């Protein structure tokens, strides 16, 4: 609405964990047992191929490059 990208705004209470592929399903199962992890999901994977980039699948099926924040992060307002 205001033109802010939610990927670059402070968002408390979230977890992104990088785990070994062989352990991912087990960890996901354990996380989903807790009420705060009930919607936990595997959202990506790390590959050794190509340029090191973070890509995001969009809601309409495309991909978007998630780049470093170009400037200062917005301050948190508590």
C-alpha positions in Angstrom: 0.0 0.0 0.0 2.8 2.4 0.9 5.3 1.0 -1.6 7.4 -0.8 1.1 8.7 -4.3 0.2 7.7 -6.7 3.1 11.0 -8.6 2.6 12.9 -5.6 3.8 10.8 -4.5 6.8 11.4 -5.8 10.3 9.3 -8.9 11.0 9.6 -10.3 14.5 8.7 -13.9 15.4 9.9 -15.6 12.2 12.5 -18.3 11.8 14.5 -19.3 8.7 16.6 -22.4 9.4 19.2 -23.9 7.1 19.4 -27.6 7.9 20.9 -30.6 6.2 18.5 -32.0 3.5 18.5 -35.4 5.2 17.1 -33.9 8.4 14.6 -31.4 6.9 11.5 -33.5 7.1 12.2 -34.7 10.7 12.8 -31.1 11.8 9.7 -29.9 10.0 7.6 -32.6 11.8 8.9 -31.5 15.2 8.3 -27.8 14.5 4.7 -28.5 13.4 3.9 -30.1 16.8 4.2 -26.7 18.4 1.3 -24.2 18.0 3.8 -21.5 16.8 5.2 -23.9 14.1 2.0 -25.3 12.9 2.4 -23.7 9.5 6.1 -24.4 9.2 7.2 -25.3 5.6 10.2 -26.0 3.5 10.6 -22.9 1.4 13.8 -23.5 -0.6 17.1 -25.3 -1.0 20.7 -24.5 -1.3 22.5 -25.6 -4.5 26.1 -25.5 -5.5 25.3 -24.7 -9.1 25.5 -21.3 -10.7 25.8 -17.8 -9.3 25.1 -17.5 -5.6 21.6 -15.8 -5.6 18.4 -15.9 -3.6 15.4 -16.3 -5.9 11.8 -16.1 -4.8 8.9 -17.7 -6.6 6.1 -15.2 -7.0 2.4 -15.7 -6.5 1.9 -15.6 -10.3 4.5 -18.2 -11.0 7.5 -16.1 -12.0 10.8 -15.7 -10.1 12.3 -12.7 -8.5 15.8 -12.0 -7.4 16.0 -11.1 -3.7 18.9 -8.7 -3.6 20.7 -7.0 -0.7 18.9 -4.0 0.8 20.0 -1.0 -1.2 20.3 1.5 1.6 19.2 1.8 5.2 16.6 -0.5 6.8 13.5 1.2 8.1 13.6 1.6 11.8 11.4 -0.5 14.0 8.5 1.3 15.5 7.5 -0.3 18.9 
